[in-house]
Amino acid sequence: MKHPKSTAHEFLLETLQNSKSDVTLIAIGPLTNLHAVEKLSPGVLSKAKRIIIMGGCIKEEGNCPKTNLISEYNFGMDGNAAHCVLNASNNVVLFPLDVTNHVQFDMDQILASTRSEKQKDFFSSLMSGVLSAMVREGECAIGSRDLNIHDVHCFVYFLDPTRYNTVLEQLTVDEKGVVTAHATNGEAKSRSKVNVAYSGTDAATIGGLVTRMFESILL
């Protein structure tokens, strides 16, 4: 479906309401648009087969300047949206900093695995930009060749969910995007039941899947 004149949340709303096949949403930024969709049509996010989100931190330190690093960037930029989206569906899979901070990708290994100069140039440009951003935000040292590519885990999970171990958690999110996990022996309407990824397969395996995914686009 092509909707050149519609907004992002209008497109999402129409897709969820009218799709005749399963819809999986992958969110790798602040959840503002998904929040807008849910406000326009309460309950519509529950129509998605799965909502895979990179966001939040439970035990890890945050990285959002707006909240003085007490929350992860995507959640910290719109905490109310994060709260709404996690409450709107029982089919959320969350990739917090607790997993993404601990899987690093070897830049040189990924470049060595590419099959053409076009692919190598693409990956080199992409990863140089990521490394520059990580150095700027203090996530790695100058000269490092190891990458934390947070968002890519969502796509790998979409391709092969068996690569990760998830735990069903009861979470709350406040207006600053701070996530709190609660004991599962209690029930509360304000808590969201979310499948949280805490661990996954090794970086080399994930990196290989990512390389193949981009290669299919660049062929």
N, C-alpha and C positions, 0 to 999 in steps of 0.2 A: 504493500500500500504506500502510495506517495501522497504526501499532504504538504506541498511547498508553502502554503499560506497558514498552516495551523501552528499553534505553539506546541512546545514539547509535551506539556501536560494534556493538551487536547488530543494530540496524536496517541499518547498512551491510553487515554480514556477510551477513545474509539477502538483501539486495538483490543483492549481488555473486554469491552462490551460486545464486539462483533466477531472476534476471531473464532473460527470453527475448529481450530487446533490448539493444543496446549501452548501456553505462553510462559516463558521464563524471563524474568526481569533481572538484569545484572546492573547493580548500582555501584559506581566507583567514585562518586563525588557526594557532596551534600545532598540530602534527601528532599530538597525543597519541591522538586517537580512531583515526586511521588506523594508528598504531603498534599499538594494542590489537587492531584487526582482524587485522593481519598476524600478531601473536603467537598469537591464537586459532586461526588457520587459515593457516599458512605458505603463501605463494604465491597467496593469494586476491586480493591487490591487482593481480596481473598479469592478472586477468580484466577489469579496467576497460579500456575502449577508450583512455581518456586520463585522466591525472591532472594537472590544471592547478593550480599552486601559486603563491601569492604568498608569497615568503619568501627569506631569504638575501641576502647582499651579497658581491660578489666583489672589486671594486676600490673600491667606495664605503665610506664610514665607516658603522658600524652605528648602531642607534638603540635598543638594548635596555638599559635601566638595570640589569637583573640581571647583565649581563656587562660592565658599564662601557663600553658602546657599541662593543665589539669585534665584535658580531654584530647581525644584524637581529632585530627583536623576536620574530617567530613562531618562528624557528629557535633563538634564544637562550633562549626559555622552555622548550624541550624539545629539546635538541640530539641526544639519543639517538633520539628519534622521527624527527627530520629525517633522520638517517643511515639508519635502518631503511627509511623510506618511499622515499627516493631509490634505495636498493639493491634494493627489492622489485619494481620495474617498469621496463621499457625504454620506457614510454610516458609519461614525465613531461615536462611543459613547465613551466619555472620562470620566474617573473617576479621577479627580484631588485630591490633598490633601485637597481641600476645602470640600469634602464630607468624604474622608477616615479618616481624622484626628478627625472627630466628631462622629464616631460610634465606641464605645469601646465594646469589648467582655469580659465577665466575665469568667475567666479561670476556676474557681471552678464550675460555673454553667454548663459549657460545659462538664467538667469531670463527673459531677453528672448525666448528661443525657446519658452517654454512656451505652451500653448494655452488654459489656463483658470486661474481664480483658485485652484481646488483644487490643481492641479499646481504653481502658483507657490508657494503656501503650503508644500506638501510639500518642494519643493526648497530653499526658503529656510530652513526648519527644519533639514533634513538638512545643508545646507552650512554653516550657522552653527555647528552642533555640530562638524563636521569642522574648521572654521577655529579654533574655540576650542581643540580638542585639539592642533592644529598649533602654535598660539602657546604653549600650555602646555609642549609638548615641544621648543620652540625650532626648529621646522621652518619657521616664517615669522614675519614682523614683525607687530606689532599694527597693525591697519588694512589689512592686505593683502587683496586680493580674488582672489588666485590660489591655487588649491587643488592639492595633491598628493593625489589619491584613489588610493592604492596598489592596493586590492583590485579596483577596477573593471576593470583591464586584463584580469583573468582572464575576466570575463564577456564583454568585447568580443572576446577571442580565441575564446571558445566560439562566439560568433555569427559571427565572420568571421576565421579564422586568417590570411588574406592581409594583414591590417592590420599584421602584425609580422614582423620578420626574426629568425629563431632560428638558433643555432649549436649543433651537437652538441659537448658538452664532457665531459671526464672530471673528475668532482668528488669530493672527499672532504669530509665534515662531521665536526667533532669534537664532544665532549660539551658544549661551550659554544655550539654552533651556528655556529662559524666555518667558512666555505666556502673551499676552495682548489681552483683550477682547475689541472689538470696537462696537460703536453704529451700530445697524442693519439697519439704514436708509441710509447707504452709501454702495456702491459696489466697490470692488477693487479686482483685480486678485490675489493680494498677500495674500488675506485673505482666510482662510479656514472656511467653514460652518460645524460646529461640534455640535452634540448633547452632551451637558455637563450635567452630573449628579451633582446636588448641594445638594440634600437631598434624604433620603431613609427611609425605615421602621426601626423600632427599632432594637437594637443589639440582643435582645433575639430571635426575629423572624428570623433574618439573621443567627444567631448562630445555631439555630435549623436546618435550611436548610443545613448549612455547615456540621453539625454533621451527618445528614442523608446521605449526598453526600459521605462523607468519609466512613461511615459504609457500604455502598453498595460496596465499593472497598475492604474493609477489611473482608467481610463475607467469 
